[in-house]
Amino acid sequence: MIIQNVLNNNAVVARHQQREVIVVERGIGFRAKKDAKMALRDSMKVYVPEDQAKLKIATATIASLPSVYLDLAAGIIQEAEKRLQTTFNSYLLIELADHVHFAVQRLHEKIVLHNKLLWEIQVAYTQEYEMGEWALHQIAAQLHEQLPEDEAGFIALKFVSNDLNHQQTVNSLAFTQTLASLTKIIFYNLGLDMNVKTPDYQRLVIHLKFFLQRMYAAAPSPLSLKMEHYDYVLLKHLQQDYARAYHCMEDVDRFMQQKLAIAIPKNEQIYLTMHIARLAKSLTE
């Protein structure tokens, strides 16, 4: 492999077998130089993007994350693949690192997302949940951040949804059209340029993809059960403090009901509103 670009101490872009790939390994970027050769090792995590657009998305996201999160995510995934005896989609590395980073940010802001399917996850995905608990211990040990038990469930679902041995498919054309429509609704409501590409934009798209996969598959959302008093308080807070993002989410909900005959669960509305607010903040600063 030949190094093309150093993203941070733990990630580089390299050319391997006539393709550009992202290689993650602890310390791989330290003192690395462009055009230098390096051998592929088993300890490396390699993400192979489908095209140049996805390569740019991935590199932008990685560059925006503190390197410790990538190192942490790589270690968690390596251990999960070993214990669960499976192989994950290579993008899980970036997705998990970003998820943990976002969860830590929410922790600092004292915003808690309750996992309404925590018990069901513990029962249906016992091994994945145990890995989620192990991941929380690693986060506490390496970042000195104590995330709530709910996050073990969220992380477990990421293992499930990115397991290459158990991936579900949906109608690709309908999925793509709906995803494009939702993206347009959100950007139109926020008055933002659709051509703008930022890590937060891509995070929103990733969230919408998994959201739509659950809607098309009629699968339960991790935030879809009956709301408790705390959730109503948080929803009221979002309505007041993030009014524009909340109204944007309402437009998405109306579209989903009209086109798919599906109403977005209230708890899912909370998470979607937060992602929209995050996007609006990042693109208007």
GUTIKOL-229711 format. One record per residue (C-alpha): x, y, z; residue number from 1; residue in three letters. Coordinates in steps of 0.25 Angstrom, whole numbers. Example, Ala and Ser with C-alpha at 12.3 -4.5 7.8 and 13.67 -1.06 7.14 Angstrom:
<rs>
c1  c2  c3  num  residu
49  -18  31  1  ALA .
55  -4  29  2  SER .
</rs>
This chain:
<rs>
c1  c2  c3  num  residu
0  0  0  1  MET .
4  14  -3  2  ILE .
0  26  7  3  ILE .
-8  36  0  4  GLN .
-12  45  11  5  ASN .
-11  45  26  6  VAL .
-24  48  33  7  LEU .
-19  47  48  8  ASN .
-10  39  57  9  ASN .
-19  27  55  10  ASN .
-24  28  40  11  ALA .
-18  30  26  12  VAL .
-23  29  12  13  VAL .
-15  19  4  14  ALA .
-15  13  -10  15  ARG .
-17  -2  -9  16  HIS .
-19  -11  -22  17  GLN .
-23  1  -30  18  GLN .
-33  6  -21  19  ARG .
-32  17  -10  20  GLU .
-36  12  4  21  VAL .
-36  17  18  22  ILE .
-27  10  28  23  VAL .
-28  11  43  24  VAL .
-18  6  53  25  GLU .
-13  11  66  26  ARG .
-1  21  62  27  GLY .
-2  18  47  28  ILE .
-2  33  44  29  GLY .
9  37  53  30  PHE .
21  42  45  31  ARG .
15  35  33  32  ALA .
18  42  20  33  LYS .
11  44  7  34  LYS .
15  33  -4  35  ASP .
22  24  7  36  ALA .
20  9  5  37  LYS .
14  1  16  38  MET .
10  -14  17  39  ALA .
-4  -18  21  40  LEU .
-5  -24  34  41  ARG .
-16  -32  41  42  ASP .
-17  -21  52  43  SER .
-21  -11  42  44  MET .
-36  -8  39  45  LYS .
-38  -5  25  46  VAL .
-50  3  19  47  TYR .
-53  1  4  48  VAL .
-62  12  0  49  PRO .
-71  10  -12  50  GLU .
-67  22  -20  51  ASP .
-60  35  -18  52  GLN .
-72  42  -12  53  ALA .
-73  32  -1  54  LYS .
-58  34  1  55  LEU .
-59  49  3  56  LYS .
-70  47  13  57  ILE .
-63  37  21  58  ALA .
-50  45  21  59  THR .
-57  57  25  60  ALA .
-64  50  36  61  THR .
-51  44  41  62  ILE .
-44  57  41  63  ALA .
-55  64  49  64  SER .
-53  53  60  65  LEU .
-43  53  71  66  PRO .
-34  41  68  67  SER .
-36  35  81  68  VAL .
-50  31  77  69  TYR .
-46  24  64  70  LEU .
-35  16  72  71  ASP .
-46  13  83  72  LEU .
-56  8  72  73  ALA .
-46  0  65  74  ALA .
-43  -8  78  75  GLY .
-58  -10  81  76  ILE .
-61  -15  67  77  ILE .
-49  -24  67  78  GLN .
-53  -30  80  79  GLU .
-67  -31  75  80  ALA .
-64  -39  63  81  GLU .
-56  -48  71  82  LYS .
-66  -51  81  83  ARG .
-78  -51  72  84  LEU .
-71  -59  61  85  GLN .
-75  -50  50  86  THR .
-71  -39  41  87  THR .
-76  -25  41  88  PHE .
-78  -15  30  89  ASN .
-65  -7  29  90  SER .
-73  6  31  91  TYR .
-77  2  45  92  LEU .
-63  7  49  93  LEU .
-67  22  45  94  ILE .
-81  20  50  95  GLU .
-78  15  63  96  LEU .
-67  25  66  97  ALA .
-77  36  62  98  ASP .
-88  30  71  99  HIS .
-79  30  83  100  VAL .
-74  44  81  101  HIS .
-89  49  79  102  PHE .
-93  41  92  103  ALA .
-82  48  100  104  VAL .
-86  61  95  105  GLN .
-100  58  99  106  ARG .
-95  54  113  107  LEU .
-88  67  115  108  HIS .
-100  75  111  109  GLU .
-108  66  121  110  LYS .
-117  61  110  111  ILE .
-121  46  112  112  VAL .
-128  38  101  113  LEU .
-135  26  108  114  HIS .
-135  13  100  115  ASN .
-149  8  101  116  LYS .
-145  -6  95  117  LEU .
-134  -8  105  118  LEU .
-141  -21  111  119  TRP .
-144  -26  97  120  GLU .
-130  -24  92  121  ILE .
-125  -31  104  122  GLN .
-134  -43  101  123  VAL .
-133  -43  86  124  ALA .
-118  -40  84  125  TYR .
-112  -45  97  126  THR .
-98  -46  91  127  GLN .
-98  -33  84  128  GLU .
-103  -26  97  129  TYR .
-92  -32  105  130  GLU .
-83  -26  95  131  MET .
-90  -13  97  132  GLY .
-87  -14  112  133  GLU .
-73  -17  109  134  TRP .
-72  -5  100  135  ALA .
-77  4  111  136  LEU .
-66  -1  120  137  HIS .
-56  2  110  138  GLN .
-61  16  108  139  ILE .
-61  18  123  140  ALA .
-46  13  124  141  ALA .
-41  20  112  142  GLN .
-49  33  111  143  LEU .
-53  34  126  144  HIS .
-67  36  122  145  GLU .
-78  28  128  146  GLN .
-89  26  118  147  LEU .
-103  21  122  148  PRO .
-107  7  121  149  GLU .
-117  11  109  150  ASP .
-104  13  101  151  GLU .
-101  -2  102  152  ALA .
-114  -5  95  153  GLY .
-111  6  84  154  PHE .
-98  0  82  155  ILE .
-103  -14  81  156  ALA .
-113  -10  70  157  LEU .
-101  -4  62  158  LYS .
-95  -18  63  159  PHE .
-108  -24  58  160  VAL .
-110  -15  47  161  SER .
-96  -15  41  162  ASN .
-94  -30  42  163  ASP .
-91  -35  28  164  LEU .
-96  -49  31  165  ASN .
-110  -43  35  166  HIS .
-113  -31  26  167  GLN .
-127  -28  22  168  GLN .
-130  -21  8  169  THR .
-141  -12  4  170  VAL .
-146  -7  -10  171  ASN .
-134  1  -14  172  SER .
-142  10  -23  173  LEU .
-153  14  -14  174  ALA .
-142  15  -2  175  PHE .
-134  24  -10  176  THR .
-146  33  -15  177  GLN .
-151  34  -1  178  THR .
-137  37  5  179  LEU .
-135  48  -5  180  ALA .
-149  54  -2  181  SER .
-146  55  13  182  LEU .
-133  61  10  183  THR .
-139  72  2  184  LYS .
-150  74  12  185  ILE .
-140  77  23  186  ILE .
-131  86  15  187  PHE .
-143  94  9  188  TYR .
-148  96  23  189  ASN .
-135  100  28  190  LEU .
-132  109  16  191  GLY .
-119  102  14  192  LEU .
-111  99  1  193  ASP .
-113  84  -4  194  MET .
-99  84  -9  195  ASN .
-93  87  4  196  VAL .
-85  74  9  197  LYS .
-81  74  24  198  THR .
-79  63  34  199  PRO .
-92  67  40  200  ASP .
-99  66  27  201  TYR .
-94  52  25  202  GLN .
-98  48  39  203  ARG .
-112  52  37  204  LEU .
-112  44  24  205  VAL .
-107  32  31  206  ILE .
-118  34  42  207  HIS .
-129  35  31  208  LEU .
-124  23  24  209  LYS .
-125  14  37  210  PHE .
-138  21  41  211  PHE .
-144  17  27  212  LEU .
-139  3  28  213  GLN .
-147  2  41  214  ARG .
-159  8  34  215  MET .
-159  -1  22  216  TYR .
-156  -13  30  217  ALA .
-167  -10  40  218  ALA .
-156  -12  50  219  ALA .
-157  -6  64  220  PRO .
-149  6  67  221  SER .
-140  7  79  222  PRO .
-148  19  83  223  LEU .
-162  15  79  224  SER .
-169  10  91  225  LEU .
-178  18  100  226  LYS .
-173  31  104  227  MET .
-171  34  119  228  GLU .
-172  47  126  229  HIS .
-157  51  124  230  TYR .
-159  49  109  231  ASP .
-170  59  108  232  TYR .
-162  69  116  233  VAL .
-150  67  106  234  LEU .
-160  68  94  235  LEU .
-165  81  100  236  LYS .
-151  86  102  237  HIS .
-148  83  87  238  LEU .
-161  90  83  239  GLN .
-157  103  90  240  GLN .
-142  103  88  241  ASP .
-141  96  75  242  TYR .
-154  101  69  243  ALA .
-149  102  54  244  ARG .
-143  88  55  245  ALA .
-156  82  62  246  TYR .
-165  88  51  247  HIS .
-156  82  40  248  CYS .
-157  69  47  249  MET .
-172  71  47  250  GLU .
-172  73  32  251  ASP .
-164  60  30  252  VAL .
-175  53  39  253  ASP .
-186  58  30  254  ARG .
-178  53  18  255  PHE .
-176  39  24  256  MET .
-191  38  27  257  GLN .
-196  43  13  258  GLN .
-186  35  5  259  LYS .
-184  23  13  260  LEU .
-195  23  23  261  ALA .
-186  22  35  262  ILE .
-185  32  46  263  ALA .
-172  35  53  264  ILE .
-172  30  67  265  PRO .
-171  41  77  266  LYS .
-158  36  83  267  ASN .
-152  35  69  268  GLU .
-156  49  67  269  GLN .
-147  54  78  270  ILE .
-135  48  72  271  TYR .
-138  53  58  272  LEU .
-140  67  63  273  THR .
-127  67  70  274  MET .
-120  62  57  275  HIS .
-127  73  49  276  ILE .
-123  83  60  277  ALA .
-109  79  60  278  ARG .
-108  80  44  279  LEU .
-114  94  45  280  ALA .
-104  99  55  281  LYS .
-92  93  48  282  SER .
-96  99  35  283  LEU .
-99  113  40  284  THR .
-88  115  49  285  GLU .
</rs>
